[in-house]
Amino acid sequence: MNRNNFVIHLALAIVLILVAAFAGQLAKWRKQWKSHISIVPAEQKKRGASTTEEIALAETRGFGRPEVLVKFKSGVSRETIDELMSRMNDRVEDRIENAPGWEAIDDLDNADAAATVAQYSSMPEVEYAEENYEISLSQTIEVRTAVTTYQPLRFPKDPLFGEQWALANSGQRGGKEGADINATNAWAITTGSEEVVVAVLDSGVDYNHDDLKPNMWTRPKSMDAYEDEDLGPVDDEYGFNAILNESDPMDENGHGTHCAGIIGAEGENNIGIAGVNWKVRIMPLKFMNAGGYGTTKDAIEAINYVIERKKAGVNVRVISASWGSTQRSRALEAIIRKAYENDILFVAAAGNASTNNDRRPHFPSSYNVPNVVSVAALDRNDQLAAFSNFGVKSVAIAAPGVDILSTWLGNAYEEKSGTSMATPVVSGVAALVLSEHPRMSVDELRKKLLASTDPIVALKGKTETGGRINAAKALE
């Protein structure tokens, strides 16, 4: 073979090798490309829009918390509000459906909240603006005149019932016999109803607690999941978490679980304690975090959820609120008033500062709204608790609130003290009344509760009724 032929054959061989190598790599690339492709069924293609909504919702939830609550004047259009948001570099985090005109606004520049409030207050389109105040739990404290005569008829078979002096005070641990809510006689009439729903607006509830699980509310399978126009869909199987705008209201603090047990720990199940109601449905609403703090906006959003569920057919008749602040919020007042318009009672803790609420109001218990019942705390000797707030004009009624044994996180039980504990006692009695009188209006229910007390000397001039709630009287 001459030299020229050798060079030609060598060049052809090299070309063939390169072509083969390229073809092999091309096949490899094609295989890799195919591995990242999947066939999408027709039903999944139809879900494209919802996937986009979920992405948008995730982005919305990724923003900061709203700093201010703004009420725009009637007639201000959505376009005008959107233009204001763009100009201010702000974002409408949520429009409160049941408080028309109120918007929760997130300042994307993270300016001082007071300055932002002042800025919005000066706008001609704005009726009112306020900060999204921080709210804290009514922190727990570590620490008979002529009436109708009853014969106790019903005691539950719960092993810790003997320590529940608020329900049956036999004088245990230095208490005063009869200084209780007369629950045993009430239970001779009714032990509650699974048809009555009580919303516990708090730090959530440990819905897996053995003494609570049978009485927990879950969304009926026939009912659509909750959806908020601005916050998106929420699969509210167990209730509502307003902190994260999601479905899981599991308690991380313990306070809400304690309040829930007072209202409705299952009775006569041979474990733990008995609630004021042996049968009831407890709807958990979480707006307080593990540290016991929340915001006005999240409280509003949770109440808005209750109203929407009521409209959807849930028989939620009572909201129990064991928390408060000295900061007045017109937005919170507006949504509580809307709850009243939807026939929902709002039972609230008077507070634990030993102060007179007539002179130094405590909210939400001091709102002048017809569905609000403000509750003070008594000890086991029928004395006003040393920590309890009072007010002959602003505090309606009193209930046991010292050394109250109830459910706690992780299937535990603990004693706590506070108007936080007295509040669910009254909420529980309200639920008992509704179990017997399901069509009773919120006005009739409030009137019935305030008329169903035993007069207590220590409460004279301290509360509107001057008495302790009596569950048996409330059922007469």
VENGIGI-V254391 format. One record per pair of residues at least 24 apart in sequence whose ideal C-beta (glycine too) atoms are under 6 Angstrom apart, sorted by the first residue. I is the first residue (numbers start at 1). J is the second residue. D is the distance in whole Angstrom. If there is no record, write none. Layout:
i = {I:I}
j = {J:J}
d = {D:D}
//
This chain:
i = {57:63:64:66:66:66:66:66:66:67:67:67:67:68:68:68:68:69:69:69:69:70:70:70:70:70:71:71:71:71:72:72:72:73:73:76:94:94:95:96:96:97:98:98:98:98:99:99:102:104:128:130:132:132:132:133:133:134:134:135:135:135:136:136:137:137:137:138:138:138:138:138:138:138:138:138:140:140:140:140:141:141:141:143:144:145:147:150:150:152:153:154:154:154:155:156:156:156:157:157:158:158:158:160:160:161:163:164:164:165:166:166:175:176:176:179:181:181:182:182:182:183:185:186:186:186:189:190:190:190:191:191:192:192:192:192:192:192:193:193:194:194:195:196:196:196:196:197:197:197:197:197:198:198:198:198:198:199:199:199:199:199:200:200:200:200:200:200:201:201:201:201:202:202:202:202:203:203:203:203:203:204:204:204:204:204:204:205:205:205:205:205:206:206:206:207:209:209:210:211:211:211:211:211:212:212:214:215:215:215:215:216:217:217:217:239:239:240:240:241:242:242:242:242:243:249:249:252:253:253:254:254:257:257:257:258:258:259:259:261:261:262:262:262:263:263:263:265:272:276:277:277:277:280:283:296:296:300:300:300:303:303:307:307:307:310:317:318:318:318:318:319:319:320:320:320:320:321:322:322:322:324:324:324:324:325:328:333:336:336:337:340:340:340:343:345:345:345:345:346:346:347:347:347:347:348:348:349:349:349:350:350:350:350:350:350:351:352:352:352:353:354:355:356:357:357:357:357:358:358:358:362:366:371:375:375:375:375:376:377:377:377:378:382:383:384:384:388:390:392:395:396:396:397:397:398:398:398:399:399:399:400:426:429:429:429:432:433:436:448}
j = {232:106:106:93:104:105:106:132:297:107:113:116:132:105:116:117:129:104:130:132:331:103:105:120:126:129:101:102:127:128:101:125:126:125:127:125:230:231:230:300:304:304:304:307:335:338:334:335:331:297:330:329:295:296:297:296:327:293:295:294:323:325:292:293:255:292:323:322:323:324:349:351:352:418:419:420:416:417:418:420:387:417:418:417:178:455:454:185:472:184:188:184:187:188:184:267:268:274:268:270:272:273:274:272:273:274:405:273:405:380:400:404:380:381:382:382:469:471:470:471:472:471:472:471:472:475:475:432:435:436:278:279:277:278:279:280:432:435:279:435:279:281:315:280:431:434:435:281:283:314:315:316:263:282:318:427:431:283:285:306:316:319:256:259:260:282:284:320:285:302:319:321:255:256:259:288:251:253:255:256:288:249:250:251:256:284:286:251:256:257:260:284:251:257:409:238:407:411:411:265:266:271:272:407:260:407:266:264:266:280:282:282:281:282:283:283:284:285:305:286:287:298:301:302:298:284:286:290:290:292:408:409:407:408:409:406:416:322:424:406:407:406:424:425:424:427:428:407:413:428:428:431:432:431:316:329:332:331:332:335:335:339:338:339:342:342:434:345:427:430:431:344:346:347:423:424:427:348:349:420:423:349:351:362:363:363:363:367:367:369:369:369:370:371:442:371:430:442:445:371:372:373:423:426:427:372:374:419:420:423:374:375:376:389:395:419:389:387:418:419:389:387:389:391:389:391:394:395:391:393:394:389:394:442:399:422:423:426:463:401:419:422:468:456:458:458:462:419:462:461:463:450:464:465:469:459:463:468:425:426:469:425:469:469:471:474:471:474:475:474}
d = {4:6:6:4:4:6:5:5:5:5:4:6:6:5:5:5:6:6:5:6:4:5:6:5:6:5:5:5:5:4:5:6:6:6:5:5:5:6:5:6:6:6:5:5:6:4:4:5:5:5:6:6:5:5:5:5:4:6:6:5:6:5:6:5:5:4:5:5:5:6:4:6:5:5:5:4:4:6:4:6:5:4:5:5:5:5:5:4:6:4:4:6:4:5:6:4:4:4:5:6:6:5:5:6:5:6:5:6:6:5:3:6:3:5:6:4:6:5:5:6:4:5:4:4:4:6:5:6:5:5:4:6:3:5:4:5:6:5:6:4:5:6:6:6:5:5:5:4:5:6:5:4:6:6:5:6:5:4:6:5:5:5:6:6:5:6:6:5:5:6:5:5:6:3:6:6:5:4:5:4:4:4:6:4:5:5:3:5:5:5:5:4:5:4:5:5:5:6:5:4:6:6:4:5:6:6:5:5:5:5:6:6:4:6:4:5:4:5:5:4:4:4:4:4:6:4:4:4:5:5:5:5:5:6:6:5:6:5:4:4:3:5:4:6:5:5:4:6:6:3:6:5:6:5:6:5:5:6:6:5:5:6:6:6:5:5:5:5:5:5:6:6:5:5:6:5:4:5:5:4:5:6:5:5:6:6:5:5:6:5:5:6:6:4:5:5:6:5:6:5:5:5:6:5:5:6:6:4:5:5:5:6:5:4:5:5:4:4:5:6:6:6:5:5:5:4:4:6:4:5:5:6:5:5:6:5:5:5:6:3:5:4:6:5:5:5:6:6:4:6:5:6:5:5:6:6:6:5:4:5:5:6:6:6:5:5:6:5:6:6}
//
